[in-house]
């Protein structure tokens, strides 16, 4: 089969992955295969929310409580994953080395570092992406 | 195989790919493979205010399994050719 849209050109580059459950994971592509299984290094998740700063402060305790609840429900969100973005706008959860199964991948985007550094993540607000429904 | 060849002929054209999570991405078709995975260049998300998740992405790979629609440029569609090809396929040749 002729060379299709493989991910060869993205190896060792920073990529942004959107998963079928609507998560956005950014990391360095280390490997991939036919089924789009991918290996990401130095990855982190970007968690989008619509909360503004004022509401955020008011909802801080509530937020902490839901964070705790979240830890019970989602194993990826425990205290071993420090939050590196602030408590407002887009939060960044450190994940480290990750393997994502191809079935769960929607989009793999090449992250333009210049464009990305010009973004002010603390000011970005968005609803979480909807999950893929087949 | 028919649609794989069909999409290969559309390489270089501007298309909009709508995904099964309602995200729509517009860009120039760069390549396609047998799974109908699609690579787009110079991409932009159609509703960027609602979906700022890909603001810093200019080139992307879309997994074929999550594509709901591909919107094609009208001039890229040769209906006669498609008719013939689908009839041939239906006959099993």
gemmi code that builds the backbone of each chain (N, CA, C; Angstrom):
import gemmi

chains = {
    "A": [
        ("UNK", (0.852, -1.211, 0.000), (0.000, 0.000, 0.000), (0.875, 1.244, 0.000)),
        ("UNK", (0.506, 2.192, -0.799), (1.314, 3.413, -0.893), (1.257, 4.197, 0.426)),
        ("UNK", (2.211, 5.081, 0.616), (2.284, 5.850, 1.854), (1.057, 6.743, 1.993)),
        ("UNK", (0.219, 6.412, 2.920), (-0.984, 7.215, 3.181), (-0.704, 8.261, 4.227)),
        ("UNK", (-1.734, 8.662, 4.942), (-1.530, 9.707, 5.941), (-1.004, 9.135, 7.240)),
        ("UNK", (0.146, 8.491, 7.189), (0.715, 7.931, 8.412), (1.135, 9.034, 9.361)),
        ("UNK", (1.645, 8.620, 10.504), (2.057, 9.609, 11.497), (3.573, 9.767, 11.526)),
        ("UNK", (4.277, 9.164, 10.515), (5.748, 9.227, 10.479), (6.267, 10.645, 10.649)),
        ("UNK", (5.626, 11.563, 9.920), (6.125, 12.943, 9.887), (5.978, 13.635, 11.239)),
        ("UNK", (5.200, 13.028, 12.144), (4.954, 13.697, 13.427), (5.796, 13.130, 14.564)),
        ("UNK", (6.574, 12.079, 14.258), (7.372, 11.458, 15.316), (8.380, 12.467, 15.874)),
        ("UNK", (8.506, 12.474, 17.199), (9.377, 13.402, 17.944), (8.876, 14.844, 17.914)),
        ("UNK", (7.662, 15.029, 17.423), (7.077, 16.371, 17.461), (5.996, 16.421, 18.540)),
        ("UNK", (5.674, 17.627, 18.967), (4.599, 17.778, 19.940), (3.262, 17.699, 19.222)),
        ("UNK", (2.399, 16.825, 19.704), (1.096, 16.671, 19.070), (-0.026, 16.859, 20.095)),
        ("UNK", (-1.186, 17.150, 19.572), (-2.364, 17.327, 20.407), (-3.378, 16.269, 19.987)),
        ("UNK", (-3.736, 15.407, 20.926), (-4.643, 14.299, 20.602), (-6.015, 14.578, 21.192)),
        ("UNK", (-7.046, 14.383, 20.392), (-8.403, 14.430, 20.931), (-8.921, 13.001, 20.970)),
        ("UNK", (-9.323, 12.578, 22.154), (-9.775, 11.190, 22.303), (-11.290, 11.114, 22.112)),
        ("UNK", (-11.764, 9.887, 21.957), (-13.190, 9.695, 21.704), (-14.069, 10.142, 22.868)),
        ("UNK", (-13.507, 10.189, 24.080), (-14.321, 10.659, 25.208), (-14.172, 12.167, 25.408)),
        ("UNK", (-13.527, 12.835, 24.454), (-13.481, 14.291, 24.456), (-12.312, 14.885, 25.206)),
        ("UNK", (-11.357, 14.058, 25.612), (-10.191, 14.611, 26.300), (-9.168, 15.117, 25.297)),
        ("UNK", (-8.362, 16.068, 25.741), (-7.323, 16.650, 24.900), (-5.979, 16.417, 25.585)),
        ("UNK", (-5.139, 15.587, 24.950), (-3.844, 15.257, 25.538), (-2.727, 15.750, 24.628)),
        ("UNK", (-1.779, 16.478, 25.223), (-0.672, 17.040, 24.460), (0.620, 16.361, 24.895)),
        ("UNK", (1.442, 15.949, 23.936), (2.701, 15.303, 24.283), (3.565, 15.102, 23.052)),
        ("UNK", (4.731, 14.487, 23.262), (5.650, 14.249, 22.156), (5.413, 12.837, 21.613)),
        ("UNK", (5.148, 12.733, 20.312), (4.864, 11.433, 19.703), (6.147, 10.618, 19.616)),
        ("UNK", (6.139, 9.439, 20.256), (7.324, 8.582, 20.236), (7.141, 7.377, 19.331)),
        ("UNK", (5.905, 6.964, 19.154), (5.685, 5.796, 18.303), (4.221, 5.627, 17.975)),
        ("UNK", (3.966, 4.825, 16.941), (2.580, 4.575, 16.529), (2.573, 3.289, 15.716)),
        ("UNK", (1.387, 2.766, 15.420), (1.299, 1.597, 14.557), (0.106, 1.711, 13.615)),
        ("UNK", (-0.158, 0.626, 12.902), (-1.235, 0.561, 11.900), (-2.584, 0.984, 12.454)),
        ("UNK", (-2.842, 0.588, 13.711), (-4.155, 0.821, 14.304), (-4.254, 2.189, 14.976)),
        ("UNK", (-3.251, 3.049, 14.731), (-3.166, 4.384, 15.351), (-2.963, 4.322, 16.861)),
        ("UNK", (-2.529, 3.161, 17.395), (-2.097, 3.176, 18.798), (-0.910, 4.125, 18.846)),
        ("UNK", (-0.833, 4.958, 19.867), (0.294, 5.879, 19.907), (0.971, 5.914, 21.275)),
        ("UNK", (2.259, 6.225, 21.257), (3.024, 6.404, 22.484), (3.362, 7.884, 22.596)),
        ("UNK", (2.983, 8.460, 23.721), (3.229, 9.879, 23.954), (4.181, 10.034, 25.127)),
        ("UNK", (5.179, 10.907, 24.974), (6.095, 11.171, 26.078), (5.833, 12.584, 26.593)),
        ("UNK", (6.163, 12.808, 27.857), (6.003, 14.118, 28.506), (4.612, 14.681, 28.255)),
        ("UNK", (3.609, 13.822, 28.385), (2.272, 14.281, 28.024), (1.550, 14.956, 29.189)),
        ("UNK", (0.615, 15.810, 28.825), (-0.287, 16.381, 29.828), (-1.664, 16.527, 29.213)),
        ("UNK", (-2.658, 16.507, 30.085), (-4.025, 16.692, 29.617), (-4.421, 18.146, 29.808)),
        ("UNK", (-5.114, 18.697, 28.826), (-5.652, 20.054, 28.969), (-7.136, 19.944, 29.266)),
        ("UNK", (-7.493, 20.429, 30.432), (-8.893, 20.315, 30.851), (-9.576, 21.673, 30.669)),
        ("UNK", (-10.549, 21.701, 29.780), (-11.262, 22.955, 29.497), (-12.479, 23.078, 30.397)),
        ("UNK", (-12.745, 24.315, 30.814), (-13.987, 24.537, 31.553), (-14.539, 25.905, 31.178)),
        ("UNK", (-15.781, 26.143, 31.553), (-16.430, 27.407, 31.188), (-16.458, 28.366, 32.358)),
        ("UNK", (-15.960, 27.906, 33.506), (-16.044, 28.737, 34.712), (-15.192, 29.994, 34.565)),
        ("UNK", (-15.762, 31.163, 34.986), (-14.931, 32.354, 34.992), (-14.269, 32.477, 36.362)),
        ("UNK", (-13.337, 33.445, 36.470), (-12.484, 33.534, 37.658), (-13.281, 33.759, 38.941)),
        ("UNK", (-14.289, 34.684, 38.887), (-15.055, 35.013, 40.092), (-15.802, 33.788, 40.591)),
        ("UNK", (-16.512, 33.173, 39.649), (-17.272, 31.974, 40.014), (-16.319, 30.903, 40.540)),
        ("UNK", (-15.140, 30.862, 39.933), (-14.150, 29.851, 40.292), (-13.783, 29.978, 41.767)),
        ("UNK", (-13.557, 31.239, 42.225), (-13.170, 31.448, 43.614), (-14.307, 31.016, 44.537)),
        ("UNK", (-15.535, 31.425, 44.149), (-16.696, 31.058, 44.972), (-16.853, 29.548, 45.016)),
        ("UNK", (-16.576, 28.931, 43.907), (-16.811, 27.488, 43.813), (-15.580, 26.684, 44.198)),
        ("UNK", (-14.616, 27.379, 44.853), (-13.354, 26.709, 45.128), (-13.526, 25.463, 45.988)),
        ("UNK", (-14.283, 25.642, 47.108), (-14.484, 24.496, 47.998), (-15.230, 23.383, 47.291)),
        ("UNK", (-16.264, 23.812, 46.545), (-17.057, 22.854, 45.777), (-16.143, 22.126, 44.802)),
        ("UNK", (-15.258, 22.918, 44.174), (-14.321, 22.366, 43.200), (-13.424, 21.321, 43.832)),
        ("UNK", (-12.925, 21.654, 45.053), (-12.059, 20.707, 45.750), (-12.791, 19.415, 46.023)),
        ("UNK", (-14.080, 19.593, 46.423), (-14.878, 18.420, 46.743), (-15.082, 17.551, 45.491)),
        ("UNK", (-15.373, 18.245, 44.356), (-15.615, 17.465, 43.141), (-14.309, 16.853, 42.639)),
        ("UNK", (-13.193, 17.531, 42.957), (-11.885, 16.986, 42.575), (-11.666, 15.667, 43.316)),
        ("UNK", (-12.016, 15.694, 44.636), (-11.879, 14.482, 45.435), (-12.770, 13.377, 44.898)),
        ("UNK", (-14.007, 13.769, 44.573), (-14.963, 12.821, 44.021), (-14.418, 12.281, 42.703)),
        ("UNK", (-13.868, 13.223, 41.898), (-13.300, 12.850, 40.614), (-12.212, 11.802, 40.771)),
        ("UNK", (-11.433, 11.929, 41.863), (-10.348, 10.979, 42.084), (-10.873, 9.583, 42.328)),
        ("UNK", (-12.052, 9.540, 42.962), (-12.638, 8.228, 43.234), (-13.150, 7.611, 41.930)),
        ("UNK", (-13.652, 8.500, 41.044), (-14.261, 8.007, 39.820), (-13.246, 7.793, 38.712)),
        ("UNK", (-12.293, 8.717, 38.614), (-11.339, 8.652, 37.507), (-9.941, 8.401, 38.039)),
        ("UNK", (-9.403, 7.238, 37.793), (-8.084, 6.928, 38.344), (-6.982, 7.847, 37.815)),
        ("UNK", (-7.182, 8.468, 36.636), (-6.103, 9.297, 36.087), (-5.976, 10.605, 36.829)),
        ("UNK", (-7.010, 10.948, 37.610), (-7.032, 12.261, 38.251), (-6.730, 12.106, 39.730)),
        ("UNK", (-5.545, 11.663, 40.065), (-5.232, 11.565, 41.485), (-4.163, 12.583, 41.824)),
        ("UNK", (-3.749, 12.593, 43.078), (-2.825, 13.644, 43.485), (-1.410, 13.405, 42.986)),
        ("UNK", (-1.179, 12.283, 42.344), (0.112, 12.057, 41.711), (0.198, 12.849, 40.406)),
        ("UNK", (-0.936, 13.402, 39.938), (-0.944, 14.210, 38.720), (-1.064, 15.682, 39.096)),
        ("UNK", (0.064, 16.351, 39.302), (-0.025, 17.747, 39.695), (-0.667, 18.597, 38.608)),
        ("UNK", (-1.425, 19.592, 39.044), (-2.031, 20.527, 38.108), (-1.010, 21.621, 37.857)),
        ("UNK", (-0.592, 21.811, 36.596), (0.417, 22.840, 36.348), (-0.173, 24.135, 35.820)),
        ("UNK", (-1.399, 24.085, 35.256), (-2.060, 25.334, 34.881), (-2.772, 25.812, 36.123)),
        ("UNK", (-3.184, 27.088, 36.234), (-3.818, 27.582, 37.453), (-5.163, 26.930, 37.686)),
        ("UNK", (-5.946, 27.531, 38.573), (-7.266, 26.998, 38.862), (-8.305, 27.669, 37.965)),
        ("UNK", (-7.868, 28.376, 36.915), (-8.835, 29.039, 36.054), (-8.503, 28.749, 34.593)),
        ("UNK", (-9.485, 28.912, 33.733), (-9.256, 28.649, 32.315), (-8.934, 27.191, 32.089)),
        ("UNK", (-7.905, 26.973, 31.294), (-7.540, 25.604, 30.961), (-6.552, 25.078, 31.991)),
        ("UNK", (-6.892, 23.965, 32.617), (-5.970, 23.348, 33.572), (-5.143, 22.295, 32.860)),
        ("UNK", (-3.899, 22.134, 33.287), (-3.049, 21.118, 32.676), (-2.654, 20.073, 33.712)),
        ("UNK", (-3.005, 18.849, 33.431), (-2.683, 17.733, 34.324), (-1.505, 16.981, 33.744)),
        ("UNK", (-0.465, 16.809, 34.543), (0.709, 16.086, 34.046), (0.426, 14.591, 34.020)),
        ("UNK", (0.683, 13.958, 32.880), (0.424, 12.523, 32.745), (1.708, 11.715, 32.545)),
        ("UNK", (2.705, 12.312, 31.919), (3.958, 11.591, 31.683), (3.909, 10.736, 30.440)),
        ("UNK", (4.471, 9.527, 30.533), (4.500, 8.619, 29.386), (3.151, 7.904, 29.262)),
        ("UNK", (2.546, 8.006, 28.115), (1.197, 7.475, 27.927), (1.126, 6.660, 26.649)),
        ("UNK", (0.375, 5.573, 26.705), (0.055, 4.855, 25.473), (-1.448, 4.972, 25.284)),
        ("UNK", (-1.870, 5.420, 24.115), (-3.304, 5.537, 23.856), (-3.677, 4.534, 22.784)),
        ("UNK", (-4.690, 3.736, 23.068), (-5.146, 2.756, 22.101), (-5.863, 3.454, 20.945)),
        ("UNK", (-5.545, 3.012, 19.731), (-6.059, 3.659, 18.523), (-7.565, 3.812, 18.486)),
        ("UNK", (-8.282, 2.806, 19.003), (-9.751, 2.851, 19.040), (-10.284, 4.137, 19.650)),
        ("UNK", (-9.523, 4.679, 20.612), (-10.010, 5.828, 21.380), (-9.537, 7.167, 20.837)),
        ("UNK", (-8.886, 7.149, 19.657), (-8.340, 8.397, 19.127), (-9.233, 8.981, 18.042)),
        ("UNK", (-9.541, 10.261, 18.163), (-10.309, 10.942, 17.112), (-9.372, 11.706, 16.184)),
        ("UNK", (-8.626, 12.634, 16.771), (-7.791, 13.505, 15.955), (-6.396, 13.593, 16.545)),
        ("UNK", (-5.391, 13.561, 15.675), (-4.011, 13.830, 16.087), (-3.577, 15.087, 15.356)),
        ("UNK", (-3.337, 16.139, 16.086), (-2.967, 17.405, 15.451), (-1.519, 17.737, 15.719)),
        ("UNK", (-0.846, 18.298, 14.707), (0.537, 18.766, 14.898), (0.453, 20.106, 15.604)),
        ("UNK", (1.041, 20.182, 16.804), (0.945, 21.414, 17.584), (1.991, 22.425, 17.107)),
        ("UNK", (1.536, 23.551, 16.619), (2.449, 24.613, 16.190), (2.919, 25.361, 17.447)),
        ("UNK", (4.209, 25.179, 17.798), (4.717, 25.708, 19.074), (4.555, 27.226, 19.181)),
        ("UNK", (4.777, 27.933, 18.069), (4.655, 29.395, 18.100), (3.220, 29.808, 18.384)),
        ("UNK", (2.292, 29.177, 17.639), (0.879, 29.477, 17.853), (0.470, 29.127, 19.274)),
        ("UNK", (0.996, 27.990, 19.753), (0.593, 27.523, 21.068), (1.084, 28.449, 22.170)),
        ("UNK", (2.328, 28.966, 22.015), (2.840, 29.847, 23.068), (2.152, 31.210, 23.028)),
        ("UNK", (1.521, 31.529, 21.884), (0.814, 32.814, 21.816), (-0.590, 32.724, 22.420)),
        ("UNK", (-1.012, 31.497, 22.742), (-2.335, 31.311, 23.353), (-2.258, 31.602, 24.851)),
        ("UNK", (-3.260, 32.302, 25.362), (-3.323, 32.505, 26.804), (-4.324, 31.504, 27.377)),
        ("UNK", (-3.790, 30.355, 27.820), (-4.659, 29.271, 28.274), (-5.505, 29.668, 29.480)),
        ("UNK", (-4.984, 30.634, 30.289), (-5.742, 31.005, 31.486), (-6.999, 31.790, 31.126)),
        ("UNK", (-7.052, 32.296, 29.872), (-8.228, 33.079, 29.471), (-9.183, 32.274, 28.589)),
        ("UNK", (-8.750, 31.104, 28.156), (-9.595, 30.293, 27.266), (-10.713, 29.622, 28.059)),
        ("UNK", (-11.919, 29.749, 27.521), (-13.054, 29.064, 28.144), (-13.730, 28.223, 27.083)),
        ("UNK", (-14.103, 27.028, 27.430), (-14.839, 26.207, 26.476), (-15.544, 25.077, 27.188)),
        ("UNK", (-16.643, 24.661, 26.592), (-17.303, 23.456, 27.078), (-16.392, 22.283, 26.735)),
        ("UNK", (-16.405, 21.247, 27.527), (-15.645, 20.052, 27.148), (-16.184, 19.515, 25.829)),
        ("UNK", (-15.330, 18.873, 25.055), (-15.784, 18.294, 23.783), (-16.743, 17.142, 24.057)),
        ("UNK", (-17.682, 16.974, 23.148), (-18.620, 15.866, 23.304), (-17.911, 14.550, 22.985)),
        ("UNK", (-18.353, 13.469, 23.606), (-17.776, 12.176, 23.245), (-18.228, 11.764, 21.847)),
        ("UNK", (-17.434, 10.911, 21.211), (-17.800, 10.389, 19.895), (-18.921, 9.379, 20.066)),
        ("UNK", (-19.965, 9.509, 19.259), (-21.049, 8.513, 19.273), (-21.077, 7.824, 17.918)),
        ("UNK", (-20.756, 6.541, 17.909), (-20.676, 5.810, 16.641), (-22.051, 5.414, 16.121)),
    ],
    "B": [
        ("UNK", (-12.668, 0.019, -1.575), (-11.593, 0.456, -2.467), (-12.041, 1.624, -3.326)),
        ("UNK", (-13.330, 1.639, -3.685), (-13.855, 2.706, -4.542), (-13.697, 4.075, -3.897)),
        ("UNK", (-14.101, 4.150, -2.625), (-14.050, 5.468, -1.994), (-12.630, 5.881, -1.653)),
        ("UNK", (-11.768, 4.877, -1.432), (-10.352, 5.175, -1.233), (-9.806, 5.864, -2.488)),
        ("UNK", (-10.057, 5.274, -3.665), (-9.593, 5.890, -4.918), (-10.253, 7.252, -5.118)),
        ("UNK", (-11.521, 7.308, -4.755), (-12.256, 8.549, -4.938), (-11.629, 9.685, -4.131)),
        ("UNK", (-11.328, 9.383, -2.862), (-10.721, 10.414, -2.018), (-9.310, 10.760, -2.480)),
        ("UNK", (-8.606, 9.748, -3.042), (-7.250, 10.039, -3.524), (-7.291, 11.084, -4.634)),
        ("UNK", (-8.350, 11.035, -5.459), (-8.491, 12.022, -6.529), (-8.791, 13.418, -5.993)),
        ("UNK", (-9.262, 13.480, -4.764), (-9.631, 14.786, -4.195), (-8.467, 15.450, -3.462)),
        ("UNK", (-7.305, 14.774, -3.432), (-6.150, 15.348, -2.734), (-5.830, 16.732, -3.296)),
        ("UNK", (-5.593, 17.668, -2.391), (-5.288, 19.038, -2.808), (-6.500, 19.943, -2.764)),
        ("UNK", (-7.682, 19.349, -2.636), (-8.908, 20.163, -2.589), (-9.226, 20.562, -1.144)),
        ("UNK", (-10.033, 21.599, -1.038), (-10.485, 22.071, 0.271), (-11.741, 21.292, 0.671)),
        ("UNK", (-11.690, 20.614, 1.820), (-12.855, 19.852, 2.280), (-13.175, 20.190, 3.744)),
        ("UNK", (-14.391, 19.880, 4.139), (-14.766, 20.014, 5.549), (-15.108, 18.625, 6.068)),
        ("UNK", (-14.444, 18.220, 7.134), (-14.689, 16.899, 7.706), (-15.476, 17.076, 8.993)),
        ("UNK", (-16.664, 16.496, 9.029), (-17.458, 16.558, 10.255), (-17.286, 15.255, 11.011)),
        ("UNK", (-16.927, 15.371, 12.299), (-16.651, 14.183, 13.099), (-17.875, 13.756, 13.895)),
        ("UNK", (-17.777, 12.562, 14.448), (-18.894, 12.020, 15.219), (-19.015, 12.648, 16.603)),
        ("UNK", (-18.138, 13.612, 16.927), (-18.333, 14.376, 18.157), (-18.805, 15.794, 17.833)),
        ("UNK", (-19.312, 15.979, 16.612), (-19.883, 17.243, 16.123), (-18.847, 18.299, 15.766)),
        ("UNK", (-17.577, 17.994, 15.988), (-16.514, 18.917, 15.600), (-16.408, 18.906, 14.071)),
        ("UNK", (-16.306, 20.076, 13.452), (-16.121, 20.122, 12.000), (-14.810, 20.834, 11.700)),
        ("UNK", (-13.970, 20.197, 10.912), (-12.648, 20.743, 10.607), (-12.533, 20.960, 9.113)),
        ("UNK", (-12.113, 22.163, 8.717), (-11.945, 22.480, 7.306), (-10.456, 22.571, 6.992)),
        ("UNK", (-10.070, 22.072, 5.842), (-8.662, 22.139, 5.476), (-8.430, 21.538, 4.106)),
        ("UNK", (-7.171, 21.596, 3.661), (-6.815, 21.032, 2.362), (-6.493, 19.558, 2.531)),
        ("UNK", (-7.136, 18.716, 1.723), (-6.908, 17.277, 1.816), (-5.470, 16.969, 1.406)),
        ("UNK", (-4.696, 16.400, 2.343), (-3.289, 16.108, 2.068), (-3.115, 14.660, 1.640)),
        ("UNK", (-3.776, 13.754, 2.365), (-3.691, 12.347, 1.984), (-4.784, 11.536, 2.654)),
        ("UNK", (-4.940, 10.310, 2.161), (-5.966, 9.409, 2.686), (-5.398, 7.996, 2.563)),
        ("UNK", (-5.804, 7.084, 3.460), (-5.325, 5.702, 3.346), (-6.491, 4.725, 3.280)),
        ("UNK", (-6.181, 3.422, 3.323), (-7.235, 2.422, 3.094), (-8.294, 2.402, 4.182)),
        ("UNK", (-7.979, 2.939, 5.386), (-8.999, 3.011, 6.440), (-9.831, 4.289, 6.316)),
        ("UNK", (-9.527, 5.082, 5.277), (-10.106, 6.418, 5.094), (-9.720, 7.361, 6.236)),
        ("UNK", (-8.557, 7.076, 6.853), (-7.943, 8.087, 7.717), (-7.609, 9.259, 6.813)),
        ("UNK", (-7.726, 10.460, 7.331), (-7.556, 11.650, 6.499), (-6.525, 12.571, 7.130)),
        ("UNK", (-5.655, 13.117, 6.289), (-4.729, 14.136, 6.784), (-5.091, 15.465, 6.124)),
        ("UNK", (-5.269, 16.489, 6.943), (-5.620, 17.818, 6.429), (-4.501, 18.805, 6.732)),
        ("UNK", (-4.327, 19.777, 5.826), (-3.358, 20.855, 6.045), (-4.093, 22.179, 6.123)),
        ("UNK", (-3.436, 23.162, 6.743), (-4.032, 24.488, 6.928), (-5.438, 24.382, 7.508)),
        ("UNK", (-5.537, 23.629, 8.601), (-6.854, 23.359, 9.158), (-7.366, 24.502, 10.019)),
        ("UNK", (-8.667, 24.609, 10.049), (-9.312, 25.479, 11.041), (-10.627, 24.804, 11.428)),
        ("UNK", (-10.961, 24.947, 12.696), (-12.209, 24.372, 13.180), (-13.325, 25.319, 12.772)),
        ("UNK", (-14.432, 24.775, 12.274), (-15.489, 25.617, 11.726), (-16.076, 26.558, 12.780)),
        ("UNK", (-16.362, 26.053, 13.981), (-16.871, 26.915, 15.047), (-15.797, 27.081, 16.119)),
        ("UNK", (-14.843, 28.018, 15.842), (-13.686, 28.134, 16.736), (-14.022, 28.688, 18.111)),
        ("UNK", (-15.105, 29.481, 18.194), (-15.455, 30.034, 19.505), (-15.954, 28.938, 20.429)),
        ("UNK", (-16.698, 28.003, 19.840), (-17.236, 26.911, 20.643), (-16.170, 25.835, 20.899)),
        ("UNK", (-15.274, 25.655, 19.919), (-14.260, 24.605, 20.035), (-12.847, 25.184, 19.883)),
        ("UNK", (-12.306, 25.824, 20.927), (-10.957, 26.395, 20.818), (-9.859, 25.356, 21.073)),
        ("UNK", (-10.242, 24.094, 21.166), (-9.298, 23.037, 21.543), (-8.185, 22.839, 20.528)),
        ("UNK", (-8.410, 23.256, 19.278), (-7.397, 23.011, 18.253), (-6.861, 24.299, 17.650)),
        ("UNK", (-6.854, 25.378, 18.464), (-6.417, 26.677, 17.955), (-4.971, 26.668, 17.479)),
        ("UNK", (-4.124, 25.851, 18.103), (-2.710, 25.875, 17.724), (-2.347, 24.701, 16.812)),
        ("UNK", (-3.350, 24.130, 16.158), (-3.097, 23.017, 15.242), (-3.324, 23.469, 13.803)),
        ("UNK", (-2.318, 23.284, 12.943), (-2.447, 23.680, 11.540), (-2.542, 22.477, 10.600)),
        ("UNK", (-1.973, 21.349, 11.038), (-2.043, 20.133, 10.233), (-2.569, 19.028, 11.137)),
        ("UNK", (-3.492, 18.230, 10.637), (-3.963, 17.172, 11.521), (-4.308, 15.881, 10.801)),
        ("UNK", (-4.299, 14.836, 11.602), (-4.636, 13.487, 11.159), (-5.971, 13.144, 11.793)),
        ("UNK", (-6.933, 12.722, 10.985), (-8.247, 12.366, 11.516), (-8.456, 10.876, 11.317)),
        ("UNK", (-8.800, 10.167, 12.367), (-8.994, 8.728, 12.251), (-10.285, 8.467, 11.470)),
        ("UNK", (-10.207, 7.581, 10.479), (-11.354, 7.298, 9.614), (-12.604, 6.903, 10.374)),
        ("UNK", (-12.410, 6.199, 11.508), (-13.555, 5.661, 12.239), (-14.409, 6.733, 12.905)),
        ("UNK", (-13.894, 7.964, 13.030), (-14.682, 8.999, 13.706), (-15.272, 10.019, 12.732)),
        ("UNK", (-15.109, 9.751, 11.425), (-15.636, 10.691, 10.430), (-17.119, 10.431, 10.203)),
        ("UNK", (-17.942, 11.470, 10.309), (-19.367, 11.319, 10.009), (-19.623, 11.739, 8.551)),
        ("UNK", (-19.184, 12.927, 8.175), (-19.342, 13.397, 6.797), (-18.049, 14.003, 6.289)),
        ("UNK", (-17.851, 13.955, 4.972), (-16.832, 14.787, 4.339), (-17.570, 15.660, 3.338)),
        ("UNK", (-17.509, 16.958, 3.545), (-18.159, 17.876, 2.611), (-17.160, 18.226, 1.520)),
        ("UNK", (-17.571, 17.979, 0.262), (-16.665, 18.123, -0.872), (-16.980, 19.381, -1.657)),
        ("UNK", (-15.984, 19.903, -2.376), (-16.277, 21.022, -3.255), (-17.110, 20.503, -4.438)),
        ("UNK", (-18.150, 21.222, -4.860), (-19.014, 20.731, -5.932), (-18.233, 20.367, -7.191)),
        ("UNK", (-17.189, 21.148, -7.499), (-16.435, 20.881, -8.731), (-15.570, 19.622, -8.613)),
        ("UNK", (-15.468, 19.092, -7.374), (-14.668, 17.890, -7.187), (-15.490, 16.624, -7.371)),
        ("UNK", (-16.774, 16.781, -7.634), (-17.655, 15.623, -7.729), (-18.047, 15.376, -9.179)),
        ("UNK", (-17.568, 14.269, -9.739), (-17.975, 13.890, -11.101), (-19.051, 12.819, -10.968)),
        ("UNK", (-20.307, 13.238, -11.072), (-21.426, 12.335, -10.786), (-21.463, 11.164, -11.771)),
        ("UNK", (-21.198, 11.447, -13.061), (-21.210, 10.382, -14.077), (-20.207, 9.285, -13.724)),
        ("UNK", (-19.002, 9.742, -13.361), (-17.932, 8.801, -13.023), (-18.321, 7.952, -11.815)),
        ("UNK", (-18.912, 8.604, -10.798), (-19.328, 7.891, -9.591), (-20.438, 6.894, -9.901)),
        ("UNK", (-21.401, 7.319, -10.724), (-22.478, 6.421, -11.143), (-21.902, 5.159, -11.763)),
        ("UNK", (-21.029, 5.336, -12.758), (-20.426, 4.195, -13.440), (-19.684, 3.301, -12.448)),
        ("UNK", (-18.896, 3.940, -11.590), (-18.058, 3.176, -10.668), (-18.904, 2.394, -9.672)),
        ("UNK", (-19.966, 3.000, -9.159), (-20.794, 2.291, -8.180), (-21.569, 1.158, -8.854)),
        ("UNK", (-21.991, 1.364, -10.100), (-22.688, 0.285, -10.834), (-21.747, -0.889, -11.050)),
        ("UNK", (-20.520, -0.562, -11.449), (-19.525, -1.620, -11.663), (-19.309, -2.403, -10.372)),
        ("UNK", (-19.182, -1.646, -9.269), (-18.944, -2.273, -7.958), (-20.125, -3.184, -7.598)),
        ("UNK", (-21.346, -2.709, -7.874), (-22.551, -3.464, -7.518), (-22.628, -4.759, -8.326)),
        ("UNK", (-22.132, -4.701, -9.557), (-22.143, -5.915, -10.391), (-21.078, -6.909, -9.950)),
        ("UNK", (-20.183, -6.419, -9.099), (-19.141, -7.302, -8.587), (-17.925, -7.334, -9.484)),
        ("UNK", (-17.759, -6.335, -10.325), (-16.590, -6.292, -11.196), (-15.861, -5.033, -10.938)),
    ],
}
model = gemmi.Model(1)
for chain_id, residues in chains.items():
    chain = gemmi.Chain(chain_id)
    for i, (resn, *xyz) in enumerate(residues, 1):
        res = gemmi.Residue()
        res.name, res.seqid = resn, gemmi.SeqId(i, " ")
        for name, pos in zip(("N", "CA", "C"), xyz):
            atom = gemmi.Atom()
            atom.name, atom.element = name, gemmi.Element(name[0])
            atom.pos, atom.b_iso = gemmi.Position(*pos), 0.0
            res.add_atom(atom)
        chain.add_residue(res)
    model.add_chain(chain)
structure = gemmi.Structure()
structure.add_model(model)
structure.setup_entities()
